[in-house]
Amino acid sequence: MSLVVRLWIAILIVVLISIVGGVAISAFTSKRFFEEQLYLKNMDNANMLAMTLSTMDKDPITLEIFIATQFDIGHYRRIELIDIDGEPLVSNEASVELAEDIPQWFIEVFTPKVEPGVSLVTDGWSQFGTLYVETGINIALETMWKGARRLVFGMGLVAVFAGMFGSMVLRLILNPLGKVVDQAEALGQMRYIKVKEPGTKELRRVVKVMNTLSDRFKRQMDEEYQRLDALRLAGLYESRTGVAKADYFNTMLDSQLAFRDADGRNVLVVVRVDNFRHIIKDYPADLVAQTTHGFLLAGRTSLARLRHDFTDVRTGHINESEVGVLITEVFDLEYLIEVLESELLAFAESSQIPLKIGIAAGFLRVHESRIDLLERVRDMVFESARSGKPVIDHSDFETVADANESRWKQALSEALQARKVDTFNYPMLDYQRNFVHYQAWLGVDIHGELRKSGYFAHWARHLLMMDQVDYCVTDFLLEKMKRESNNYEYALLLSAQLLQNPETLAQLYYRLSREPEYAKRLWLEFREETVSILRQEFAVFCQTVKNLGCKVGLKRVGESFAEIINVQELGLDYVKLDSSFIHDITNTPASQQFIKGFCTLAHSFNMRVFADGVTNSDDTRTLEQLGVDGEIAMMEVIEAPLPDEIKV
């Protein structure tokens, strides 16, 4: 029971006691008053009648007529004349008739107890008899009952107005307490808010302590973020340029080739400074370092302007003179290379050091090894350095110029309208072999063949249809769960376009609200980089779908986690580490240190940590020791039940 409810109960009890006590005191006071006044009236009337009777003729008929007349014109209950022998000479008595609305308990408790008036009647100098007079009490009792009712009503009305006023006062008094409660709840959810100190002395002390705790915890979390990001940068990236070291970039390539969608338009771009060896001999080291930093910054700036043309970009050294750029789901590679070349050449022209640049790009091929990929693209970059023009290998993928935009739009539109969508499902397991959920990859029927997202995502994104694909596949999963006899749960990676389209989001929220039983079995996730860019939109999405029962998480986590400000306030249920951190983790001490610290931080936020891209049992054991909660089992299951050895 809340404090406010307890206070209101206490106030109601006090008000009720006040009303009952006030009415009781008033009624007993009235009863005493009527008893005194009626007794005096009885005595006065008895004396007056006795004097009159003493002067009258004592004829029995005359006495009876006179007393009867007085009894009829007054409000008497009894007038009785008794002779000196105790025998009644004249007796008039009326029954007590009360209003029907007076309750019996009131009559029994508050009926006035009035003594009769007694006076002597004489005949000359001798005593004739004794006169008894009693006034009727029915009017007094009815008056007392009406007064009690008016008093209850009046006090009740006063109590109502006092309660309304007291409610406002109580709200003002307890408003700071409510803020303290909200602050405490926020602190439990790792949200560090501060509250203005109230005027009430006791509450001011509490708020001051809570604000101090909030500041302290926020400072500790910020320090932990910085420490973790510094650990990641120190072990895997160059501190000055922020570019991945050669070993880590090779791991990125290995994980991309081993784990990512083979149908995806994923490309490796190699940029070579062909005269780098001469530069480091002929120019000061500081100038070379400054030029290198500016060169890499120019390249990253150009790629940042093209964020809508791909999903992820990773940059790393191949060797001292070559930088590799791994880009996933590229739309227009020719235009991207054109922009990159223009930016780098502009920097080279303004540089104090002459730079001879070569640029080459090649799509990643199915079953191609990292060594073969690097050899193929590096051969092209040497050719580019000699010719002065970028070289692009299109041997396995069509160019945007060769594609038919209207044909793609028609194919996607027809598939979405007919709900020709499906998912490619991989089970996510914890390290006790318990089933967690299916990782559901998007699938759309293109010209009669079910294709993974890598085949169509670049066109869907270019045509601003990716949010519709997300909605259709979510709708498909809800219907799939309704058809299934099991309780399997599904995780679905959604696109940035969904967060940027309020209309599609409204449709999604409505659809989820209609299926609360199945919405709670959906795990909705976005790429880490998407959330770092669209944090406010994601925060609204996160709060809305969690209220509808869904779980929310981040995928491909690690590169930009520290850039998501106050990530603990989002209330995430889980995160999935990027495969580039996971691949060959057993032989990568720097990644091990980062993941161990990351798991500790995530678990303090009540988030589960899963791994993408685990390909061998040694890495599984290592990840379990580092604190990771589970991983995707590398076996595709579209409609078939889970294998028997997996516990559900």
N, C-alpha and C positions, 0 to 999 in steps of 0.2 A: 504494500500500500504506500502510495507516494506521500510526501510531506504535505503537499497542498491538500490532499484528501483528508489526511489526519487533522490538519488545522480546521478545515471546514466542518468536520464531524465535531471537533471540540467546540467550535463556535455555535453550531446548531444545538448542541447539548446545553450550552450556557443560555442561549436564547429561550429554549424550551423551559429550562428551570426558572428563568426570569418570568416568563409568561405565567407558568403554573403558580409560582410563588406570589406574583403580583395579584393574580385573580383570587387566590386563596386568602391572602391578607385582606384584600378589598372586601371579599364576601364575609369573612368573619367580623371585620370592622362594621360592616353594614348590619349584620345580624345583631351585634351588641348595641348598636345605635337604635335599631328598631325595638329591641327589648326594653331599653330604657324609656324611649318615647311612648311606646304603647302602654307601658305600666303607668306612667304619669297620666296618660289620657284616661286609662281605666279608673284611676283614683279620682281625677277631676270629675268624670262623668258620674261615678258612683256617688260622690258627695253632692253634686248638683241635683241628681234624681232623688237622693235621700231627703234633702231639704224640701224639695217640692212635695214629695209624698208625706212628709211630716205635717205639712200644713193642710193636706187634703182630707176629705171625708174618707174614712177607712172602710167604706163599703166594698166588699170583695169584687163586685162587678166593675165599680169605678176604678179600683186599683188595677184590675186585669186589663181594662180598656186602655188606661193611661200607659201602662208598661208595654203593652203590645204596640201602641202607637209609637212610642219612643224606639222600640226595637226595629220597627219597619222603616222608620225614617233615618236611622243611623246604620253604621256598618258594625254591627255587633255579632259576636258569636254566641253570647249568653247573657241574659239578664234574669236574675232569679231573686225572689223575695222569700225569706224564710222567717217563720215566727220564732218567738222566744223558746218554744219547745223543740225547735229543730225541724218542724214540719214545713214543707214548701207551701207558701200561699199562692204565689204566681211564678211560673217558670216558662221562659221563652229561650229556645236554643236552636241554632242552625248548624247544619253540617258544613264542613270545610270543602269548598269546591275550587279546585285549582285548574289552571290552563293545562291542556293535554301535552303541550310541548315541554313542560318542566320534567326533567328526568327524576326518577325515584331516588337515585343516590343524592341528588341535590336537595330534595325534600328532607331526606333523612339527616343530612349533615347540617343544613343551614336553616331549618325551620326555627323561628324565634321561640324561646321558652319564656312566656309572659305571664306573670302572676295577675290574678283578677283584682279589680278594685273593690274594696270592702268598705261599707258605710252603714251606720245605724239609723233606722227609721223610728221616730218617736211619735207617741200619741199623748200630747200634753206634756206632763212631766214624767211619764213612764215610757219604757222601751216597748216599741211595737214589734220590731223585727230587724233582721240584718239583710242588706241588699248586696248582691254580688254582680259585678259588671265585667265582661270580657269583650274586648274589641276583636273583630275578625283579623286574622293574619294572612289571608289569601292575597290581599293587595300588596302587602309588604313582601311576601315571598315572590310574587310575580315581578315586582319592581326589582328585587335583588337579582332574579334570573336574567331579566333584560339588561340590567347593569353589568352583570358578569359577561354576557355575550358581547355587549358593546366594548367592554374592556379587552376581551380576547381579540376581537376584530381589530380594534385600534392598535393594540400592541403588536398583533401580527402584521398590520400594515407598516407600522414603524420598523418592525424587524426586517420586512422586505426591502424597504428603502435603505435601512442601515446596512443590510447585506449587500445591496448593489454598490453602495458607497464603500463598504468594507472590501468588496471584491476588487474595486479599483485600487484601493490602498494596498491590499494584499498583493496585487499584481505588481505594483511598483516596488514593494518590499522584496518580493520573491523573484523579480525579473533578473537581478544579478545572480541569484542562486541557479536559475535555469541556464544562464550563460556558463556558469561554472560546471554544471552537469554536462552541457554540450561540449565544453572544453575537455572535460575528463573523458567523454566518449571519443572525441576526436583524437586525444592522446593515445587511447587504446587502439585506434585505427591508424596510428602513425601520422596523424595530421597535427601540425604544431601551430595552433592559433593562440592569440593573446586576447585577453578580455580587459576592458577598462575597469579600473578599481572602483567599486561602489562606495557610497557614503556610509553604509552600515559597518561599524567597527569590526564585528566578527567576520562578516563576509569579505571585507577588504583584506583581512589577513589571509583568508583562504585563497582569494583570487591572486594575491601577491605571490604566494607559494606556488600556485599552479602556473602562473606566468613564468616564474623562475624555472620550474621543471620543463616547461615547453621550450624555453630558450636553450636550456642545457641539452635536451634530447635532440633538438633540431641541429644544434652545433655538432653534436656527436655524429649524427647521421651525415651531415655535410662533410665532416672530416673522413668518415668511412667511405663515402662516395669518392672523395678526392684520392684517398689512399688506394682504393680499388682501381680507379682509373689510372693512377700513376703506376700501379703494378702492371696493368695491362700494357701501358705505353712502354714501360721500361723493358719488359720481357719480349714484346712482340713488335714494337714500332720504334722508329727512329725518333728521338726526343725533339730534334730541331724541326723536321719536316712533317712529322705525323704520318709518314709513309711506312707501310709494313716492311719489316726486314725480309731479306731474301728467303730465309728458311720458312718463315710464316706464310709468305706469299705462295711458296711452293705447296704448303699445306692447304691453302685456299683452293689452288688449282686442283689438287688431288681430291679434295672433298667435293668440289663442283663436278668433276668428272665421274666420281663414284656414286654420288647420291642424288644429284639434281635431275630434273626431267630431261630426258634425252631429246624430246621434241622441241625443247625451248630454243629460242634464238639467243643463245649465250655466246659471247664473243670475248676474245682476248685481243687487246690492243697493246702493242709494244711501241714505245717511243724511245728512240736512241739518239744520244748526242755523240755523233760519230767521231768528233775531234776531242773527246773528253780527256784522253791521255795526254794530248798536247797541252790542253788547258791547264791541267794540274801541274805541269812542268813550268809553264810560262807565266802564270799569274799567281798572286798571293793567295794563300789558303783562305783568308777571310773573305776576299772578293769572290773566290770560287764558291764558298759556302753560301754567300749572300745570293749569288746568281742562281745556284742550284735551288735554293729555297724559293726564289721568285719564279723560276721556271716551273717548278711543281705547283706553286700557288696559281699560276696562270692556267695550267691545265685543269686543276680542280675547279677553278672559277668557271671555265667554259663548260665543264660537265654539269655544274650546278645549275646553269641556265637551261639545261636540257633534261631536267629531272622527270618531266612528263614522258620522255621518250624511252625510259627503261625503269626497272624496279629497283635493282641494287647495283652499286658500283664499289669496287674494292681496288685500292691502289697499293702497289708494292714494288720493291726493287727486285730486279732479276740479277743484275750485277751492278757494278759502280757506274756504268755508262748507259744502262738500259732500265727503264721503268715499265712495269706491266700494269695494265688496267683491265680488270675482270668485270664485265658488264653483263647483266642478265636481262632477258626478255627485251632486247633492243628492237625498236621499231624501224627507224630509218638510219642504218649504219652509215650510209654515204654522207648524209647531212651531218651526222655526229662527227665523223672524221673531218669533214670540211670545216666545221666550227672549231674543232680542236686544233687543226692545223693553222687556221687563221689566228687564233689566240696565241699559239706558241711562236709563230713567225713574227707577230707584232712584238712580242716580248724580246725575241732574238734581235730584232732590228734596233730596239731601244737599249739593249744590253751593252755594257762596257766590254764584254767578252764576246768575240764572234762565235756563234754557235752553228754547227752544221747538223741539221735534224733529219732523222728518218722516222716515218710513221707507217706501221703495218697493222692490219687487223685480219683475224681469221675466226670463223665460227667454230665452236667446239663440236667435234664429231663423236658419234656413238662409238663406244669401246676404244676410244683413243687414249693413249697414256699421256701423262704430263710431259715426258721427255719428247715424245713424237710431236705433241702440240707446240712446245717451245721451239723445237727444231724447225718446224714448218713455218711458224710466224717469224722467227728470227731470220730465216733465209729471206723472207719477204722484206724485213726491215733493212737488211743490208742492201737489197736492191733499191729500196726507197731512198736510202742515204746516197746511193750512187746517182740515181736519176733526179733526186730532188722532189719527187712526187709521192704521195701516199699510195700504198699498195693494199688492195683488199681482195681477199679470197672469197668468192661467191660459189664455190664449187658445189656446196650442199644445200644452199638456201637461196630462194628467189629474192631479188631486190624489190624494194618498194615500187620502183619505177616499172618493174615487170608485172607487179600485182595489179589486180582489178579491184579498186576500192568499193565500187557499187556491188560487185559480186560478193565480196566479204560481208558487206552490210546486209545484203539480202540473205546470205546463208545464216548469219548470226540471228537476224530478226526472225526468220522462219523457225529456227531451232528453239528460240526462247518463247515464241508464241505457241508452239506445239508442245512446249515443256519437254523437249528432247534433250534432257540433261541427266547426268548420273555422277557418281563419285567413284574414284579409285581409292580403296580403303586399306590402310595399314594399321595393325593393332599397336597401341601404345601399352607397354607393360611396365609394372614396377619390378624391383629386383627380387621379389618373392614370386615372380611369374603370375601375379594377379593382373587381370585385364583392367585397364584404366579407361580407355576409349579408343575408338578408331580415328586415325588421322585421315580425314576425307579430302582428297585432292579433286579439284573441279574437273568435270568432264562434260563436253558438249558434242552433240552429234553434228558433224560437218559433212555434208554430202554423203550421208549414210554410214559414216564411220565415227565411232566414239573416240574423241581426241582429248588428250590431256591439255591442261591450261597453257603449257609452253607452246603449243601449236597455234593457239588463237588469241592468247592474252594480249599480245602487242597490238593486234588489230582491234580487239574489243576496247582496249584502253584508248587507242587513237580515235575510235568512233564514239567515245564516251558512252559505251554500253557495258562497261565492266560492272557497274553497280547493279544493272539489270541481271547480269549473269549471277552475281552474288545472291540476289533476292530469289531468283528461280531455283538455284541449287539449295538454298536454305529451305524453301518451300518443299522441294523434292525430299529433303532429309526428314522434315516433319511428317510428310505423308508416308515415307518409308518406315519410320518408327511406329506409325499407327498400324501399318500392315504387319509388322513383325510381332512375333509372340514372345520375344525376349526383351530385355531392358538395356540393350547396348546403347552406349553414348557415343557421340560423334563430335570431333573437333574440325572446324572449318576456317581456313584462312581467307579473310575478306580483304578487299582492295581499298586504296585511299579514295577512289572515286565514290565509294559508298558513303564515306564520312562527309563528303563534300556535296551530296545530293539530298537535301531535306525531304523531297517528295518520296524518294525511294526508301529513305530511313523511316518515314511515317508509315509506309506500307509494311515495312518489316516489323516495326513495333506492333502494329495492329495484328499482323499475322501471328506473332509470338503470343500476344495477349489472348488470342482465341484458342491457343493450344498450351495452356500452362503445364499440363502433365508432361508434354513432350519438350517444351521449351527448357525445362530444367535438365534435360539430357543433352543439351547443346553446349559445346565449348566454342565460343566465338573468339577469334584471335586476329591480330593485325601484326604486320611487320614492325619491328622496333623502330626502324627509320621513319615509317609512316607516322607513328605516334610522336616521335621527336619533332616532327614538322607540324602535325595537326593535333597538338596536345589538347586544346580546349574542346575541339570537336569530339575527340576520343573520350575526354572526361565526361561529357554529356552522354555519349553513347554507353559508356561503361556503367554509369549510374542507372540509366534507363533499362538496359537489358538485364542487369543484375536484379533490379526490382521485379522483372518479369520471370526471374528464376534461372536465367542462363549463367554459365561461368564465363569469365573473360580472362584472356591472357595475351601474352606477346610471343611472337615467333621470330626466329633468326636473331636472337638476343646476344649482345656482347659488345658490338662496335659502338653503339650510341647510347647505351643504358645510362651513363652519367649525364647525358644531355637532356634526359627526360626529367625536368625539374619536379621535385616532390613526388616522385613516382609512387611512394608509399601511400599517398593520399588517394590514389586511384582505386584502391581496394582490389587489386588484381588477385586472381586465384592461382595463377601459374605462369611460368615463363618456359620457353624452349630455347636452349642454347644453340647458337648457330653451328652448323657442321664444321665450319672452318676452325673452331676451337676444339672440337671433339675428335676430328680425324687424327689418328696416330697419337692420341693423348698420352699413351703409356711412355712414349719416347720424347715427349715435349714438356720438360720441367716448367717452362715459363707459363704454358697454358694451364698446367696443373695448379700452380700457385694462384692464378687468376680465378679458376673455376672454384677452388676451395673457398677463397674469400667471397666470391659471388654467391655461392650456396649459403654460406653463413649469413650474409646480408639478406638474401631473399627469404630464408627461413625465419628471420627475425620479423619480416613483414607478413608472415603466415602465407607465403607463396611456395608452391611446389615447383621444383626445378626438374625439367626433362631434357633429354639430349636428342638431337637430330644427327643422323649420319654415322651411327656406330656400326662398324663393319667387322669387328673381330672380338672374340671373347676376352682377350687381354685388356682391351679398352673398356669393356663392360665392367670388369673387376676394378679397374682403376677408378672409373667414374663413381661406382658405388662407394668406394673408400673416400672419395672426395666430397661426398654428400649429395650427389645427384639422386633424384627419386625414381627415375625410370627412363626408358628409351623406346624408340620405335623399333618394333621387330621387323626385320627386312623381309617380309613375306606379304604379298598382296592378297587381300581377301575382299572380293567384290560382293558376292551374295552368300558364299558358303559360310557355315558356322565356324567358330574358332576351333583350332586344334584342341584335342582332348587334354594335352599336357598344360594348357593355359587355364588358370583358375579364374572364374568370373565371380 
